[in-house]
């Protein structure tokens, strides 16, 4: 049974821009900071409507994080914006010391994450940011799958007190999740609450970010092969929805985790830790294997590094073979 509907295609970073603009209209405490990438983060509308609540920091990401921490002390809710690589790797010390350690209410919003940054190459394609951020005590880590979910997440984190890392991307991808205004929909965005998109009995597929759509495509192919796959959208990696995962694997007996991230430190590692402590279960990873990326189109890179529906199919077949032994 499908619990999603494909509508159109947009980039997830535009969902962030739409959510930030809405917060500008509804929450006077929200302020925005950017490290000279306004267009890339789609912050123009917020700035147009709230110029006095925007701070252009320039190419000084460490300063941006520290200024955001200071603004939070005065009761503001700062949203910082730059590429994921610059939002984490370049400023990890500032995030740890000035934001996480003192539980500052700062929202670190990171675009152009993962391999789908594409042609900009390995130096900009961060594949270890989820691991870096989830290791920080008190940090909430969110990785959204489409435009609508990114818009909903952006709005939701303004109401959540504490540091948040919100991760999204540049490529145009399918929209299949509901608008945040559809509050009656069972698929609405709630921090820490996974969303089951298909029901299945043979294998659990948990996916995050751009890999959610690939998992759905794989589930349709599996259905044609007589394999019943349960697909779960894990938008919040920390805190993880333990209950949803454990409930699903109790039924299916095996699991595949899918992410546009290094298998070390990402969603798959969190799931493996959960399973090892509760119910050891055969698991396969669809993720990058301890490597950097390279220059290429998003589609080329996702195929080469095994981050697409074809790779998910192979992982499902492998994990089901392990389950049957």
N, C-alpha and C positions, 0 to 999 in steps of 0.2 A: 504494500500500500504506500503510495507516494504522498508526502506531506509538503510538497513544494511546487511552485509554478514558475516556469521561465517566462520572463517578460521582454527584457531588452538587454543591452550591454552598455556598461559605463565603467570607468576606472574607480577604484575604491578611494583614491585620494580626493576625488570630487565629492564623495559621500562625506568625507571629513569636512570639506569646505562648506557643504550644505548644513551639516550639523553645527559647526562653529557659528555660522551666520544666524542660525535659529537661536542659539544660546545668547548671541549678541542682543537679540530682541527680547529674550525672556528672563535672562539672569544678569542683572547689573554688576555682579561681582566678577564675572568672567572677563579676563583680559588675555590678550594674545601676544606672543613674542615670536620673532622669526629671525633666522640667521641668513638673511639675504637670499631667501628662496620663496618669496611670496607666491609667485605664479605656480611653482612646482607643488606647493602645499595647498593651492586653491583658497587662499585667505583673502582674496580681493573684496568679496562681498562684506565680510566682517569689517574690514578696514574702511570701506566706503560708508558704512552705516555707523561705525563707532571709531572714528579716527583717534579720539582721545584715549581709547582703551587698547591701542596697539603700540608696540615698541619694536622698532627695527634695530636689531642689535648688530647687524653686519656679520662678517665671517669671524665670529668670536663665540663659538658655541659654549665654551666653559663659562664665559661671562653670562651668557643667556640663562644657563641653569642656575647660576648663583643669584642673578637678578630675580628669576622666578621664585626661588626660595624666599628671598626677601619680601617680595610682593605677597606671598602667602601668609607671612607673619601679620601683615596688615589686613587680613581678611579677604584678600582677593583670591580668585581661583585662576591661576595662570596656566595657559596652554602653550607649550613651546612647540615650534615646528621647524624641522629640517629633515634631511635624509636619515634613514635608520642607522647608517654607518656613523654619521656624525652625532646622532642622538644618543649613542651608547658608547661605542668604542673610543671615540675621541674625548668623551667627557665622563667616563666611568667614575673617576675619583670624585668629581663634583657631585654626581648623582648619589654616590654612596655616602659621602661626608655631609653634604649640605641638604639633601632631600630625604633619602631613606633613613639614615641614622636618627634624624629628629622628626620623622614621620610628617614631613611637609606635604601640604595639599597641592602638589604640583602634578600636572598632566603632561607627560612626555609623549608627544605625538610624532610618529616616525613614518615617513613615506619612503617609497623606492626601496623596499626591503627585498631580500632574497635574490635569486637568479633572474627574476623577471624584470629587474632593472635593465637587463639586456646588454646593449652595446657599450655601456659605460665601463664594463669590465670588472675584473676580480677585486680591484681596490675599493670599488663602491658597492659591490654585491655582498653585504654582510649576511652570513649564514650561522652566526653564533650569538646573535643579540638576544634571542629568547632565553638561552641558557644564562647569559650574563645577568639579565634582569630578574629572572625568576629566583636566582640565588640570593637576591637582596631581601632581607627580612622586611615584611610588611608591604612589599611591592606587588600590586595587582598587574597581571600580564594578559593582554587581550590581543588577539590576532584575527581580524575580521575577514569574511569570505566574499562579500560583494558590496555594491554601493549602498543599498538599503541598510545592511547590517552595520556598515561603518558609520553612517549617519546616526543610527540608533545608539551605537556604542558611544559616539562622541557626546551625545546629549546625556546619556546615562552616567558617564563618569564625572560629569559636573556635580551630580547629586551624591556621589560616593566620596566620603572623606578619606583622604590618604593618597599616597603616591600611586600613579598609574602609568604603565607603559602601554600605549596603543599603537599597534603595528598595522600598516596597510601598504598599498603599492601603486605603481604607475600604469600597468597595462589595462586595456579595456577588457573586462570579463563579464560573463553572464550575470544578470540580476535574477535571483530566484527566491530571496527571502522577502518577508513583508515589510511595508513601510512602518516606521516607529509609531505612527499614529494608529495603526491597527492593533489597539491594545487588547482586543478580544481574541486575537489569533494565538493559538497555542505555540506558534513559532516566534513569538515576540522575544526581543533581546532582554535578558536578565543577567547581570554580572554573576558569573559562577554557575550558571545553569545551562547545561548542554541541551542541544536540540536534536531530537531524533527525526530524521528526514525520510527514512524508509524502515519498514519492519522486516525482519528476517530471522531465520532459525539456524542457518549453516555457518555463518561467519559474521563477526562484528568488524566494521570498518570505521575507525574514528579518524577524522580529518580536521585540519585547521587551515584558515586562509584560502589561498587559491586552490589548494588541493581538495577542498570540499566539492567543488563542481566536478573535478576529475573523478572523485570517488563516486559521485552520482552517475556519471557516465559509465564507469566500470560496473556499477550495480545493475544497470540495464543490460549490459552485455552478459553478466553473470546470470541474470534471470533467464535470458535466452538459452543459457547452457544448463538450466535446471538447478542453479545454485541460488539460494535465498540469502541475500546479504542485508544486514542491518547497518545503515549508514547514520552516524552520529556526528553532528557539527559541534566541534569543541572550539568555540570562539574564545573562551576564557581558559587559558592554560594554568594560571594561578589566580585564585584557588581552583583546583580541578574538581569537576563534578564526579566525585568518587562513586556515588550511588548509581548514577546513570551507566557508568562503565561496568561496574561489578554486576549490575542487574542484567546487562546485555550479555556479558561473557558467561554468566551462569546458564544462559539459554543456548548460546552458540558454541561454546567450548574453545574458541580460538579468536584471534584478533589481529588486524593489520592497522598500524598507525601511519598516517600520511601527513607530511609537512614539507614546506619549502624552507628547510633549515637543516643544519648538521644533525645527524642522528645522535651525536653526543650533546647532551644538554637540552634537548628540545622536548616536544610533546611525547614522543615515543619513550624517552627515558623516564618521564614522569609516570606514564602509564605502566611501564615495566616495574617501577618501584612500588606502585599501588598493588599490582597483581602479585608480586613476590611476597608482600606482607599479608595478603588476604587469600588469594586463590591462584597459585601458580598456573599459568595458562600459556599455550603456544602463541608466540607473537612474532610477526615479521614487520620490519621497518621499510617504509617508502620515504626516503630522506637522502640527503647527500652524505657520502661516506667519508667523513674526515678529510675534506678537500676544499680548496678555494674554487671559485668559478672561473669564467673566462669571457671574452667578448663574443657576442652572438645575439641573434634574435631571441626573445623569450621562448618561443616555441622550440627553436633548435636546442637551447640550453636545457629546457625541461625534459626534452626527449633524451639528450645525451646523458644527463645525470639521473635519469630514471624517476622523473617526478610527473608522470602523467597516467592516464587511465590504463594504458597498456602495462605499465610497471605495476600498477595496483592489481590488475588481473593475475599477473605472474606471482605476486606476493600472496594473493588469496589461494591460488592453487598449491603453493608451497606450504602454507600454514595449515591448510586442510589435510594435506598429505601427512604432515607431522601429527595432527590431531588423531588421525585414523590408526596410527601405529600403537 
